Each structure stands twice: as C-alpha cells, then as structure tokens.
Amino acid sequence: MPSPGDEAALLEVAAASATHPLPRDRPLWSVTVVNGLTGGRSALVLVIHPVLADGIGGLAALALLIDGALLASKVPFPTPPPTTENFSSTRPPRDFAPSAGGPPASD
C-alpha cells in the first residue's frame, strides 16, 4: 500500500485494479488484498466482469460477505414467487391519469 495508507491511496489501488483488463484465459474476476491502511485496517478490491454479475446483482451478492450481513440461512432462496396480494398491492390504481403525450385513454 502506498504511504500513508489512507482512503486516497486505497482508491488509487482500486482504480489500478479496475482499469487493468482481466485476462481471458483466467476466471473473469480478481481480488486484491490491501494491507497497511491507517488504523491497522485492510481492504479487498474485487473486480468482476459484467458477464458474471450486473451492478445491482453483484452488490447484492457482496452484501452477504460484509460484517453485519444476514446469514445465508435466513435469506430465502430461491425467492418465492409473488402472491396475488403482494402483487396487487404494488400495482398502480386503475384510474390513474395517463401522462401528457401518452396514448389516449380507452373508453
């Protein structure tokens, strides 16, 4: 880790890792362990090719790795399908007005 081991130095390491192309003859991910941060801290810099996970899906998977995350046994998998009740509660009311410039309302 470049001295002084602060957030700016960590971001330099992360930027270098993220901008370096992943080799096509190896798995399409890389992990860099960063030691020597101020306060005796360490960090992981994870680079994942978009073919493996999109931004939101990758963040959801990584959230399970951090301290304080729910245990995997408490997260239902696969996610159960929506029920009629919770599906209908998320639908907009049928009498909403169409936006300006939208298709004409059917009678």
N, C-alpha and C positions, 0 to 999 in steps of 0.2 A: 504494500500500500504506500503510495506517495505520501511523504510527510506534508501536512500534520495529521493526516488520517481523519479529516473532518468530512462533512457531507459533500462539499465540493469535490474533494478527492475521490470519494466513493462514486459520485456521478461521472467523473472522468473515466473510471474503470468500467462503469456500466455502459457509458456511451461507446467506449472502445469495443466492448464485448458485443453490443447490439449492432454495431455498424460493420463488424467483420463477418463476411459471408460464411455460412455454415457449409462444411464440406459435404458434397453429395454422396460420397462413399461411406459416410458415417451416419449415425442417427441424427435426425433433424432437430436437435436440441443441444444445448450446452449449459453447464453450471460452472460458475466461477466462485470459489470460496474466497472471501475477502476478510483477512485478519488485520489487526493493527488499527482499528478505528478508535477514536478517542473514547475514553471511559471503559476500555477493555472490551469493547463490543466487536462483533463480527457480522458479516452480511453474506447473503447468497445473491448472486446475479444470475438469473435464469433467462435464457434466450430460447424461445420456442418458435419454430417455423409456423406460419399461419395455416399450413396444410394440416397440422396436428391439432390446433385449437384456435378458435377465434378469440378476440379480445375478452369478451364477457365470459365465455366458457372457460378460458384459461384462468381468468381471475377467480372464478367460482371454484375451480379445482385447487388453485393455490391457497384459497382461503382456508381450506381444510388442513393446510400444513402449518399455519401460524399458531402461536400461543393463543389460547383462549377460544379456539375454534370448537364447534360442536364435534363430538365424537362421531365417527362414521357410522357407528351402530345406531345412533339417534336420528340419522338422516335417512328418510325412506328412499329406497332405490329398488326398482325403478320408481319414478314418481307416479303415484296413482293417477288415473285419468280423472278429469274434472267431472263433478256430478252436475246434474241439472240445476240444482240450487246455486252452487257457486259459479256456474257458467252464466246463468241468467242474471245474477247479481252484478256481473261485470259488463253486461251489455248496455248500450245507451238506451234510453227510453224510446219507444216507437214514435212518439210525437215530437221528436226534436226537429228543429228547422234546418233545412239544408243550407250549406254555406253559400255565400254570394258567388255566382258564376258556376255553381254546381249544376247537376242535372235537375230538370224541373220535377217537382213533386208529382207523384202519380195520384190520381183521384180514385 
